[in-house]
Amino acid sequence: MRIIHLVSLHSSRRATLAVLLAALMFGAAGTSVDASERGRGSPPRRIGFLSGGTTELLLADFRQGLKELGYVDGQDLVIEERYAEGRADRLPVLAAELVGLPVDVIVAAGAPAAQAARAATGTVPIVVVAGDPIGTGLVGGNATGLALGARGLTAKRLGLLTEAFPGVRRVGYLANMANPTASLNLRELQDAAQSIGVDVQTLDVRGPDDFDAAFDAGARGNLDGLIVLDDPLTFAYRARIVEFAETNGLLADYERREWVEAGGLMAYGVNFHDVLHHAAGYVDRLLNGAAPSDLSVDAPTKYDFAVNLDTIRQRGLSIPASICAQATELIGEPSCDAVSAHAPQNR
């Protein structure tokens, strides 16, 4: 019956229908048009990038991901960057600035940045990049995201540290406890430590002015090792933290290879470069009409384990061959043989 009625329509109505059908077809096709085509003749879209740290090294990976999707920086989109420089109290103001520009999407790097972004807007889509966005309640409503951590990650880091240096019996947990991820990781660390007879001392740093007190407490704590939670604050001061660990003879495990490049012993964690690259796809889908609720919170798929052989040798330490076998990157010495032994030293 519908076909008969369509055939019998007046010619002007047939023309109108044709226009409507063409519009629908164009709209459907538009979702697969290259990003550069979508942007032609339109003002560039604005992406807000909010971080609690300093200039974000991984923003290059995010930009590359957008480029691979066809976006031309400065033509199809503009990235508005805001950094709190390790002072979380600045995040609400910076988030409000982005919302007021306005921006089309906010990428919030780190849990504190995500909290500020969510408090600033309930309508602008937010891509949260944080340790455990679901467990910390950072997603939902106008926010989706990607995880920088996974269950068992902190326990794995402690396991690698004690495998490399079996004499470790007391570790410090250096973390920004204002970061909601910190408490989740601390509980996991405490459970793992208890199962192998290791004690844990929490060293809380919530701003740049807290490091001296935390380092003093750690120096008095008779620590063997150090587990550091990577967040924008600690990452911004990674050189200072590594120096503290080395000066006090602590066997430290960090989360990102950049810590090892700064002289740290070892780092095990998610490949942050891959996650930020992946975040570009989320932004692309949101810009093209997807709702945050349409996008699942993806878990990380790539992990790095970097070991600084130079630092190990310079400190007169040795590590078992099993650690070298698990490493995805060895920094320094041409081979692991120079620092490997069946019975590694502790300090």
C-alpha positions in Angstrom: 0.0 0.0 0.0 2.8 2.5 0.7 4.3 1.9 -2.7 0.9 2.7 -4.4 0.5 5.9 -2.5 4.1 7.0 -3.3 3.5 6.5 -7.0 0.3 8.5 -6.9 1.8 11.5 -5.1 1.6 14.9 -6.7 4.8 15.8 -8.6 5.7 18.6 -6.1 5.3 16.2 -3.2 7.5 13.7 -5.0 10.1 16.3 -5.4 9.9 17.1 -1.7 10.3 13.5 -0.8 13.3 13.1 -3.1 15.0 16.0 -1.3 14.3 14.4 2.1 15.6 11.0 0.9 18.7 12.7 -0.5 19.2 14.5 2.8 18.9 11.2 4.8 21.3 9.5 2.4 23.8 12.3 2.7 23.6 12.3 6.5 24.2 8.5 6.6 27.1 8.9 4.3 28.5 11.8 6.3 29.4 9.5 9.2 32.1 7.9 7.1 33.5 11.0 5.4 37.1 11.8 6.0 37.7 14.2 8.9 39.2 16.8 6.5 36.0 16.7 4.4 33.8 17.2 7.5 35.8 20.3 8.5 35.7 22.1 5.2 33.9 25.4 5.4 33.3 25.0 9.1 35.1 26.5 12.1 37.5 24.1 13.7 36.3 22.0 16.6 37.8 22.7 20.0 39.2 19.9 22.2 40.1 20.7 25.8 43.1 18.8 27.3 43.2 19.1 31.0 46.0 17.7 33.2 47.1 18.2 36.8 50.7 18.0 35.8 53.1 19.9 33.6 53.3 20.0 29.8 52.1 16.5 28.9 54.7 14.5 27.0 52.0 12.1 25.8 50.0 14.8 24.0 52.1 14.0 21.0 50.6 10.5 20.8 47.1 11.9 21.1 47.8 14.4 18.3 49.2 11.6 16.1 46.1 9.5 16.7 43.9 12.4 15.5 46.1 12.9 12.5 45.8 9.3 11.5 42.0 9.7 11.7 42.3 12.5 9.1 42.2 15.6 11.3 44.5 18.6 10.5 45.6 20.4 13.7 44.6 24.1 13.4 42.3 23.4 10.5 39.8 20.8 11.5 40.4 21.2 15.2 42.2 23.2 17.9 43.5 21.6 21.1 43.2 23.9 24.1 45.8 22.8 26.7 45.5 23.5 30.5 48.0 22.3 33.1 47.8 22.6 36.8 51.6 22.2 37.3 51.1 19.8 40.2 48.6 22.0 42.1 45.3 20.3 42.1 43.5 23.4 43.6 44.0 25.0 40.2 42.1 22.3 38.3 38.5 23.6 38.9 39.5 27.1 37.5 41.2 25.5 34.4 38.2 23.2 33.8 35.9 26.2 34.0 38.0 28.0 31.4 37.7 25.2 29.0 34.0 24.9 29.4 33.7 28.7 28.9 35.6 28.8 25.6 33.6 26.6 24.8 35.1 23.3 23.9 33.4 20.4 22.1 35.1 17.6 24.1 37.4 17.5 27.2 40.2 15.0 27.6 40.9 14.8 31.3 44.3 13.2 32.0 44.4 11.8 35.5 41.7 11.3 38.1 42.0 14.8 39.7 41.5 16.4 36.3 38.5 14.2 35.6 36.9 15.2 38.9 37.4 18.9 38.1 36.0 18.4 34.6 32.9 16.6 35.8 32.3 19.3 38.4 32.6 22.0 35.7 30.1 20.5 33.2 27.4 18.0 33.0 26.9 18.4 29.2 30.3 18.7 27.5 31.5 15.1 26.7 34.5 14.1 28.7 37.1 11.4 27.9 38.7 10.4 31.2 42.2 8.8 31.1 42.9 7.6 34.6 43.9 4.5 36.6 40.5 3.0 37.2 37.7 5.2 35.9 35.0 2.7 36.8 36.2 1.8 40.3 36.6 5.5 41.2 33.3 6.5 39.8 34.7 8.9 37.2 32.6 7.8 34.3 28.9 7.9 33.6 26.6 10.6 32.4 28.7 12.9 30.1 31.9 11.0 30.8 33.5 7.9 29.3 37.2 7.0 29.2 40.1 4.6 29.1 41.8 2.9 32.0 45.5 3.4 32.8 45.6 0.6 35.2 44.2 -2.9 35.8 43.4 -5.1 38.8 46.6 -6.8 39.9 48.9 -4.2 38.4 50.2 -2.9 41.8 50.6 -6.5 43.1 52.5 -7.4 40.0 54.9 -4.4 40.5 55.6 -5.6 44.1 56.2 -9.1 42.8 58.7 -8.0 40.2 60.5 -5.8 42.8 60.8 -8.7 45.3 61.8 -11.1 42.5 64.6 -8.8 41.5 65.6 -8.1 45.1 64.4 -10.8 47.5 65.7 -9.0 50.6 63.1 -6.3 50.3 61.0 -6.4 53.5 59.7 -2.9 54.0 58.4 -0.7 51.1 57.2 2.9 51.0 54.1 3.7 48.9 54.6 7.2 47.6 51.4 8.5 46.2 49.1 11.5 45.9 46.4 10.1 48.2 43.9 12.8 47.0 43.9 10.8 43.8 41.0 8.3 44.2 43.1 5.7 42.4 45.7 5.8 45.1 43.4 4.2 47.8 42.4 1.4 45.5 46.1 0.6 44.7 47.1 0.9 48.3 44.7 -1.8 49.4 45.9 -4.1 46.6 49.5 -3.4 47.6 48.8 -4.1 51.3 47.1 -7.4 50.5 49.9 -8.5 48.2 52.6 -7.4 50.7 50.9 -9.2 53.6 50.9 -12.5 51.6 54.7 -12.4 51.2 55.7 -10.8 54.6 56.4 -7.3 53.4 55.4 -4.2 55.4 54.1 -1.0 53.7 54.5 2.6 54.8 52.4 5.2 53.1 54.1 8.4 52.0 51.4 11.0 51.0 52.2 13.8 48.6 49.2 16.0 47.6 51.2 19.0 46.3 54.7 20.2 45.5 55.2 21.4 49.1 54.6 17.9 50.5 57.7 16.2 49.2 60.1 17.2 51.9 58.0 15.8 54.7 57.3 12.6 52.8 61.0 12.1 52.0 61.9 12.7 55.7 59.3 10.1 56.8 60.6 7.7 54.3 64.2 8.2 55.4 63.3 7.5 59.0 61.2 4.5 58.0 64.0 2.0 57.5 62.7 1.2 54.0 64.2 -1.2 51.6 62.0 -0.4 48.6 59.7 2.1 47.1 56.5 1.8 45.0 55.4 5.0 43.4 52.0 5.7 42.1 52.3 7.6 38.8 49.9 10.6 38.6 50.4 14.1 37.2 51.9 15.3 40.4 54.5 12.6 40.9 55.3 12.4 37.2 56.0 16.1 37.2 58.5 15.6 40.0 59.9 12.3 38.9 63.5 13.5 38.8 63.3 14.6 42.4 61.7 11.3 43.5 64.3 9.2 41.7 67.0 11.2 43.3 65.4 10.5 46.7 65.3 6.8 46.1 68.9 6.7 44.8 70.3 8.8 47.6 68.7 6.7 50.3 69.6 3.4 48.6 65.9 2.4 48.0 65.0 -0.3 45.5 62.2 1.4 43.6 59.6 0.3 41.0 57.8 3.0 39.0 55.1 2.8 36.4 56.4 4.4 33.2 59.6 4.1 31.3 60.2 7.8 31.6 61.1 7.2 35.3 63.7 4.7 34.2 65.1 7.2 31.7 65.4 9.6 34.6 67.7 7.1 36.4 65.2 4.8 38.2 65.8 1.1 38.6 62.7 -0.4 36.9 59.2 0.5 35.8 56.3 -1.8 35.1 52.9 -0.5 33.9 50.6 0.4 31.1 51.9 1.7 27.9 50.6 5.3 28.3 51.6 6.2 24.7 49.2 3.5 23.4 46.3 4.7 25.7 46.6 8.4 24.6 46.8 7.3 21.0 43.6 5.3 21.5 41.9 8.3 23.2 41.9 10.1 19.8 39.4 7.5 18.6 37.0 8.3 21.4 37.2 12.0 20.6 36.5 11.3 17.0 33.4 9.3 17.8 32.1 12.0 20.2 32.7 14.7 17.6 30.6 12.7 15.1 27.6 12.4 17.3 28.2 9.4 19.6 27.1 9.8 23.2 29.5 9.0 26.0 27.2 6.2 27.1 27.8 4.6 23.7 31.5 4.2 24.3 32.7 1.4 26.7 35.5 2.1 29.1 38.4 0.2 27.5 41.0 -1.6 29.6 44.7 -1.3 28.6 46.2 -3.9 26.3 49.9 -3.0 26.2 52.3 -3.1 29.2 55.9 -2.1 29.5 58.6 -3.4 31.8 61.8 -1.3 31.5 64.9 -2.0 33.5 67.9 0.4 33.9 71.0 -1.8 33.7 73.3 1.2 34.1 71.7 2.2 37.4 71.8 -1.4 38.7 75.5 -1.7 37.8 76.4 1.7 39.2 74.8 0.8 42.5 76.7 -2.5 42.7 73.5 -4.5 42.4 72.6 -7.6 40.5 69.4 -9.1 39.2 68.3 -12.6 38.2 68.1 -13.5 34.6 64.4 -14.1 35.0 63.9 -10.3 35.4 65.8 -9.6 32.2 63.8 -12.2 30.4 60.5 -10.5 31.3 61.7 -7.0 30.4 60.4 -5.3 27.3 63.2 -2.8 27.3 66.7 -2.8 28.8 68.3 0.6 29.2 72.1 1.0 29.4 74.4 -2.0 29.4 74.6 -3.9 26.1 73.4 -7.1 27.7 71.9 -8.3 31.0 74.8 -10.6 31.7 76.8 -7.8 33.3 74.2 -7.4 36.1 72.6 -10.8 36.3 73.2 -13.4 39.0 71.4 -16.3 40.5 71.4 -14.7 43.9 70.8 -10.9 43.5 72.0 -8.4 46.1 69.6 -6.2 47.9 71.3 -3.0 48.5 
